Amino acid sequence: MSHADDGEPLLAVDNLRTVFHSDKEEIRAVDGVSFDIARGETLGIVGESGSGKSVTARSIMGLVDSPGEIREESSIRLDGKELTTLSEKQYRSVRGGDIAMVFQDPLSSLNPVYTVGNQIIEALELHRGMEGTEAKSEAIELLRAVGIPDAARRVDEYPHEFSGGMRQRAVIAMALACDPDLLICDEPTTALDVTIQAQILDLLQEIQTKRDIGIMFITHDMGVIAEVADRVAVMYAGEVVEQAPVEELFANPHHPYTQGLLQSIPGRNPSADRLPTIEGDVPTPHESASYCRFVSRCPKGFDECERVHPAHVEVGESADHTAACLLYPEDMPTDDTVTHHEENADQTGAEASEALSADDWPAERRKAGEDTGPVGSEDSDARADGGHGHSAEDTGGQLEGGDPDE
């Protein structure tokens, strides 16, 4: 494995924009996404279907084909090396060698006409130069490392002879064969039952501890995020709307979308007859973000949300906790928060990561008696409704209706 200079994250994604062209429109599947992952850290990427999670992963892997395109202003750096400028031939040495990916359906990654062992051996030959008996012995060791019993026999079996959980373990073994620095897991446990899911999650954490790799874990399941992630990026309509350490996100979510996702977890509403859900669907982003894309579903939306694109600002107790929402900073007057977001609407990437907190504003602008209550208080409810346009009923944003995981 290569190692970055001190202070350099393992993976740094800055202002990633991935678009898909059609005869009629341009779809902005990923629109200005920025985050980083340290060695030994797990970043959870969460959001509904259509939020841009998988396209983000495929962009990092260099797997975006025509009519898709990664815009030239995007930056993806692995150990300080820019990936977006690489040729396809150069990217092949990174894909599999430095970055490996585990997909939701293991059968899509396994060739049914070759033994599992042959497929692991192929990866060892391509990326580590092993051959013959040495490669087969390493393949057996990898199968043992991912918890497959009797690995010396099963290395010669075909994918259809493995159970679903065993196939996913075999795919993880193939990914580890390349000795990657970064492992991208795209919904790797969704198709598995709860018991097998827990085993796979434990396996990934064990592998990370032993190998000190970074993991990007994509899911729509907030319960899984709580189990595996160190930090979380919440995506909606191609954008990251909130980022935070996992404990803080669950204890103190700020963006109304994050709040809605968490309210839909059964364990958080044990006495409810019906789980709260978020009405409506994720919109297809086909134009530049000049407003809040969540406004049509937001129970706290107001007029300015339809004309001002929110920038990331510091929220909560940690500087690592930011949200892109006009309700914040919450201890500032509404007019000032809107002004700040207007002034910073075009900030992306590293600029946006230097999120503004209310402490950066002159004290005289945080006027006594003006709306400075936290979201959820009577003051902030008035701010999101009275005198500013839409109520929850107006926006259709009650957390009822469709399943946010569909």
C-alpha positions in Angstrom: 0.0 0.0 0.0 1.1 3.5 -0.6 0.9 6.1 2.1 0.0 9.8 1.8 1.9 12.6 3.3 1.0 13.5 6.9 -2.3 15.4 7.0 -3.4 14.3 3.5 -6.6 12.2 3.6 -6.6 8.8 1.9 -9.4 10.0 -0.4 -10.4 13.6 -1.1 -13.4 14.3 -3.3 -13.9 18.0 -4.1 -16.7 19.5 -6.1 -17.5 16.3 -7.9 -20.0 16.8 -10.7 -21.2 13.9 -12.8 -23.7 14.5 -15.5 -25.6 12.3 -18.0 -26.6 13.8 -21.3 -29.7 13.0 -23.3 -31.4 14.6 -26.4 -33.7 16.6 -24.2 -31.8 17.4 -21.0 -28.8 17.1 -18.8 -29.2 15.1 -15.6 -26.9 16.3 -12.7 -26.7 13.0 -10.9 -23.8 14.2 -8.7 -23.7 18.0 -8.3 -20.9 19.5 -6.3 -20.2 16.7 -3.8 -17.2 17.0 -1.4 -15.9 14.8 1.3 -12.8 13.0 2.4 -11.9 9.6 4.0 -8.9 9.0 6.3 -7.0 5.7 6.4 -8.8 3.3 8.8 -12.0 5.4 8.7 -15.5 4.4 7.5 -17.6 7.1 5.8 -21.2 6.2 5.4 -23.1 7.6 2.4 -26.8 7.5 3.0 -29.9 8.7 1.2 -32.9 7.4 -0.7 -32.7 5.8 -4.1 -32.0 8.5 -6.7 -29.9 10.6 -4.3 -26.6 10.0 -6.3 -24.9 7.5 -3.9 -24.0 4.9 -6.5 -23.0 7.4 -9.2 -20.6 8.9 -6.7 -19.0 5.5 -6.1 -18.8 4.8 -9.8 -17.2 8.2 -10.4 -14.5 7.5 -7.9 -13.9 4.1 -9.6 -13.7 5.7 -13.0 -16.7 3.7 -14.2 -18.8 6.5 -15.7 -19.3 5.8 -19.4 -21.0 7.8 -22.2 -23.5 9.5 -22.1 -22.2 10.1 -18.6 -19.3 12.6 -17.9 -17.3 13.8 -14.9 -17.0 17.5 -15.3 -13.5 18.9 -15.5 -13.9 21.1 -12.4 -14.2 17.9 -10.3 -11.4 16.6 -8.2 -10.8 13.1 -6.9 -7.5 12.6 -5.1 -6.2 9.3 -3.7 -3.2 9.6 -1.5 -2.7 13.1 -3.1 -2.8 11.8 -6.7 -5.4 13.3 -9.0 -7.5 10.6 -10.6 -9.8 12.6 -12.9 -6.9 13.3 -15.3 -5.9 9.7 -15.7 -6.3 7.8 -19.0 -8.4 4.6 -19.0 -5.2 2.5 -19.1 -3.8 4.4 -16.1 -7.1 4.2 -14.2 -7.1 0.4 -14.6 -4.0 0.1 -12.3 -5.9 2.2 -9.7 -9.2 0.3 -10.1 -8.7 -3.0 -8.3 -5.2 -2.2 -7.2 -5.7 0.9 -5.0 -9.5 1.0 -4.9 -11.7 -2.0 -4.9 -15.5 -2.2 -4.9 -18.1 -4.6 -3.4 -21.5 -4.4 -5.1 -25.0 -5.2 -3.8 -25.4 -8.3 -5.9 -22.4 -10.7 -5.7 -23.6 -12.6 -8.8 -23.0 -9.5 -10.8 -19.4 -9.6 -9.8 -18.8 -13.4 -10.2 -18.6 -15.2 -13.5 -20.8 -18.3 -13.3 -18.6 -20.4 -15.6 -15.3 -20.0 -13.6 -14.6 -21.3 -10.2 -14.4 -18.9 -7.3 -10.8 -19.7 -6.9 -10.0 -18.9 -10.6 -11.6 -15.5 -10.3 -9.5 -14.6 -7.2 -6.4 -16.0 -8.8 -7.0 -13.7 -11.9 -7.1 -10.7 -9.6 -3.9 -11.8 -7.9 -2.2 -12.3 -11.3 -3.3 -8.9 -12.6 -2.6 -6.8 -9.5 0.1 -8.6 -7.5 2.0 -10.6 -10.1 1.3 -14.0 -8.5 1.1 -17.2 -10.5 0.5 -20.9 -10.2 0.7 -22.6 -6.8 1.5 -19.3 -5.1 -1.6 -17.6 -6.4 -3.8 -20.6 -5.5 -2.4 -20.7 -2.0 -3.1 -17.0 -1.5 -6.6 -17.5 -2.9 -7.2 -20.1 -0.2 -5.9 -17.9 2.5 -8.1 -15.0 1.3 -11.2 -17.3 1.5 -10.2 -18.3 5.0 -9.7 -14.7 5.9 -13.3 -13.8 5.0 -14.7 -16.7 7.0 -15.4 -19.4 4.4 -14.9 -22.9 6.0 -13.0 -25.6 4.3 -11.4 -23.0 1.9 -9.0 -25.5 0.3 -12.0 -27.4 -1.1 -14.3 -24.6 -1.8 -11.7 -22.7 -3.8 -12.5 -25.1 -6.7 -16.3 -24.6 -6.5 -18.5 -22.4 -8.7 -20.5 -19.4 -7.6 -23.8 -21.3 -7.8 -22.5 -23.7 -5.1 -22.1 -20.9 -2.6 -25.0 -19.4 -0.6 -25.8 -15.7 -0.9 -23.7 -14.8 2.2 -20.8 -17.0 1.0 -20.9 -15.4 -2.4 -20.6 -11.9 -0.8 -17.7 -13.2 1.3 -16.1 -14.5 -1.9 -16.5 -11.1 -3.6 -14.9 -9.4 -0.6 -12.0 -11.9 -0.9 -11.6 -10.9 -4.6 -11.5 -7.2 -3.6 -8.9 -7.9 -0.9 -6.8 -9.9 -3.4 -5.7 -6.5 -4.8 -4.5 -5.3 -1.4 -6.5 -2.0 -1.8 -6.1 1.2 0.2 -9.8 2.0 -0.2 -12.8 -0.3 -0.3 -16.1 1.0 -1.6 -19.1 -1.0 -0.5 -22.3 -0.3 -2.4 -25.2 -1.7 -0.5 -23.3 -5.0 0.2 -25.8 -6.4 2.7 -29.2 -5.3 1.3 -29.9 -8.7 -0.3 -28.9 -10.7 2.8 -31.0 -11.8 5.8 -30.4 -10.0 9.1 -28.1 -12.7 10.6 -25.8 -12.9 7.5 -25.9 -9.1 7.2 -24.5 -8.8 10.7 -21.7 -11.3 9.9 -20.7 -9.4 6.8 -20.6 -6.1 8.7 -18.4 -7.7 11.4 -16.2 -9.1 8.7 -15.6 -5.7 7.1 -14.8 -4.1 10.5 -12.3 -6.9 11.2 -10.7 -6.5 7.8 -10.4 -2.7 8.3 -8.8 -3.1 11.7 -6.2 -5.6 10.3 -5.4 -3.8 7.1 -5.9 -0.1 8.0 -8.0 0.6 4.9 -10.5 3.3 4.3 -14.1 2.2 3.7 -16.8 4.1 1.8 -20.1 2.4 2.8 -23.2 3.2 0.7 -26.6 2.3 2.0 -30.2 3.6 2.5 -30.4 1.8 5.8 -29.7 4.2 8.7 -29.5 1.2 11.1 -26.5 -0.2 9.2 -24.9 3.3 9.2 -25.1 3.4 13.0 -23.3 0.0 13.1 -20.4 0.7 10.7 -19.7 4.4 10.1 -17.4 6.8 11.8 -18.8 9.8 9.9 -21.8 10.2 7.7 -22.6 12.2 4.6 -26.4 12.5 3.8 -27.1 12.8 0.1 -30.2 14.2 -1.5 -30.8 14.9 -5.3 -27.1 14.8 -6.1 -25.9 16.9 -3.2 -24.5 16.3 0.3 -27.0 18.1 2.6 -25.5 17.2 6.0 -22.2 15.7 7.2 -21.3 14.8 10.8 -19.7 12.2 13.1 -22.1 9.3 13.3 -22.9 9.7 17.0 -23.6 13.4 16.6 -25.8 12.9 13.5 -28.0 10.4 15.3 -28.2 12.4 18.5 -28.6 15.9 16.9 -29.7 15.8 13.3 -30.2 19.3 11.8 -31.3 19.1 8.2 -35.0 18.3 7.9 -34.2 15.5 5.4 -31.9 13.8 7.9 -34.5 14.3 10.6 -37.1 12.6 8.4 -34.8 9.6 7.6 -34.1 9.1 11.3 -37.7 9.4 12.3 -38.5 6.5 9.9 -36.4 4.0 12.0 -38.7 1.7 13.9 -36.6 1.7 17.1 -36.9 5.5 17.4 -40.7 5.4 17.5 -41.5 2.2 19.6 -45.0 3.4 20.6 -46.1 4.8 17.2 -48.9 3.1 15.4 -47.5 4.2 12.1 -43.9 5.2 11.2 -43.4 8.8 10.0 -42.2 8.9 6.4 -41.2 11.5 3.9 -44.0 12.2 1.4 -43.0 12.4 -2.3 -40.0 11.3 -4.3 -36.4 12.5 -4.9 -36.5 14.9 -7.8 -34.4 14.4 -10.9 -31.8 17.2 -10.8 -31.7 18.5 -14.4 -30.8 22.1 -13.8 -28.2 23.9 -11.7 -29.1 24.2 -8.0 -30.5 27.7 -7.6 -32.8 26.7 -4.7 -33.2 24.0 -2.1 -34.0 20.8 -3.8 -35.7 19.4 -0.7 -38.2 22.3 -0.4 -41.2 20.5 -2.0 -41.0 17.8 0.7 -39.8 19.9 3.6 -42.1 20.4 6.6 -40.1 23.5 7.6 -39.7 25.2 4.1 -40.4 28.9 3.6 -40.4 31.2 0.6 -36.7 31.9 0.5 -36.0 28.1 0.1 -37.5 28.3 -3.4 -35.0 31.0 -4.6 -31.8 30.6 -2.6 -29.5 27.6 -2.8 -28.2 26.7 0.8 -24.5 26.6 1.5 -23.0 24.4 4.2 -22.8 26.0 7.6 -21.5 24.7 11.0 -24.3 23.3 13.1 -24.3 21.4 16.4 -21.3 21.2 18.8 -18.7 19.9 16.3 -16.9 21.8 13.6 -17.2 18.6 11.6 -20.9 18.8 11.6 -22.3 20.9 8.8 -25.7 21.2 7.1 -26.9 23.0 3.9 -30.2 24.5 5.1 -31.5 28.1 5.3 -32.5 27.5 8.9 -28.9 27.7 10.0 -26.9 29.1 11.8 -29.9 28.8 14.2 -29.0 31.6 16.6 -29.0 34.3 13.9 -31.9 36.3 12.5 -33.5 34.7 9.5 -32.7 37.6 7.2 -29.0 37.3 8.0 -29.0 33.5 7.5 -30.6 33.9 4.1 -28.1 36.7 3.2 -25.2 34.4 4.2 -26.5 31.6 2.0 -27.0 34.0 -0.9 -23.4 35.2 -0.6 -22.0 31.7 -0.5 -24.4 29.9 -2.9 -21.6 29.3 -5.4 -19.1 28.0 -2.9 -18.2 24.4 -3.5 -15.7 21.9 -2.3 -12.9 23.2 -0.1 -14.5 26.7 0.1 -17.8 25.2 1.3 -16.0 23.0 3.8 -14.9 26.2 5.7 -18.5 26.5 6.9 -19.6 29.6 8.7 -20.9 29.5 12.2 -22.9 32.1 14.0 -19.9 33.0 16.1 -18.3 34.5 12.9 -21.0 37.1 12.8 -20.8 40.4 14.7 -22.7 40.3 18.0 -24.7 43.3 17.2 -26.3 41.4 14.3 -27.5 38.7 16.7 -30.1 41.0 18.1 -31.8 40.3 21.3 -35.4 39.3 20.8 -34.9 38.3 17.2 -35.5 34.7 16.1 -32.6 32.8 17.6 -34.3 29.7 19.0 -33.1 26.2 17.9 -34.9 24.3 15.3 -37.8 22.5 16.8 -38.5 25.3 19.3 -41.5 27.7 19.1 -39.2 30.4 17.8 -37.8 28.3 14.9 -41.3 26.9 14.1 -42.5 30.5 13.7 -39.4 31.2 11.6 -40.2 28.3 9.3 -43.9 29.2 8.9 -45.3 32.5 10.2 -44.5 35.4 8.0 -42.2 33.4 5.7 -44.6 31.5 3.4 -45.1 27.8 3.5 -46.4 25.7 6.3 -46.0 21.9 6.4 -49.4 21.6 4.8 -48.5 24.1 2.1 -45.4 22.1 1.0 -46.9 18.7 1.3 -44.0 18.0 3.6 -45.6 16.1 6.5 -43.5 13.0 7.2 -46.2 10.7 6.1 -46.8 8.7 2.9 -44.2 6.9 0.9 -41.4 4.7 2.2 -38.1 6.8 2.2 -36.1 3.6 1.4 -37.9 2.9 -1.9 
